[in-house]
Amino acid sequence: MLEWIPVNGSSVIVAEAYDPESETIYVRFTNGTEWWYSACPPSTWEEFTGQSRGQYLNKVLKFKPNGRYGG
């Protein structure tokens, strides 16, 4: 089961999670939808959490394999 981490200060994302085994980032948006982004090694997770998440999502994550997450 994912351990969602609340995100403060983002107008787009309210929570995030990371599965290092599958190298997948999970994102919960303000509207409640959840998405997964794969092919994300630990360095990508560190970059994502170390800056504006919305900008990183649009510049990097949206080009990775992704889809809606159903929990």
C-alpha positions in Angstrom: 0.0 0.0 0.0 1.2 3.5 -0.9 2.3 5.9 1.8 0.9 9.2 0.6 2.9 12.3 1.7 1.0 15.5 2.0 2.3 18.4 -0.2 2.1 21.9 1.2 2.5 25.0 -0.9 1.5 23.5 -4.3 -1.6 24.8 -6.1 -1.7 21.6 -8.2 -0.7 18.6 -6.1 -2.0 17.7 -2.6 -0.1 14.4 -2.1 2.6 12.3 -3.5 4.1 8.8 -3.1 7.1 6.9 -4.5 7.6 3.2 -5.0 11.4 2.6 -5.4 10.9 -1.1 -6.4 8.8 -0.2 -9.5 10.5 3.3 -9.8 7.0 4.9 -10.0 5.9 8.3 -8.7 2.3 8.7 -7.7 0.6 12.1 -7.6 -2.8 13.2 -6.2 -4.1 16.4 -7.7 -6.3 19.0 -6.0 -9.3 17.7 -7.8 -8.8 14.2 -6.3 -7.5 12.4 -9.3 -4.4 10.2 -8.9 -1.8 9.5 -11.6 1.3 7.3 -11.8 4.5 8.0 -13.7 6.9 5.2 -14.3 10.6 4.9 -15.3 11.4 7.2 -12.5 14.7 6.2 -10.7 15.4 7.7 -7.2 17.2 10.6 -8.8 14.0 11.6 -10.6 12.0 11.4 -7.3 14.6 13.6 -5.6 14.4 16.2 -8.5 10.6 16.1 -8.4 10.4 16.7 -4.6 13.2 19.3 -4.6 11.5 22.0 -6.8 8.2 23.2 -8.1 6.3 20.0 -8.6 3.9 21.4 -11.2 6.8 22.7 -13.4 8.7 19.4 -13.1 5.6 17.5 -13.9 5.1 19.5 -17.1 8.8 19.4 -18.1 9.7 15.8 -17.2 7.0 13.5 -15.8 4.3 14.0 -18.4 6.7 12.5 -21.0 7.2 9.3 -19.0 4.9 6.3 -19.2 1.8 7.3 -17.1 -1.8 6.7 -16.5 -4.6 7.2 -14.0 -4.1 5.4 -10.7 -7.1 3.7 -9.2 -5.6 2.9 -5.8 
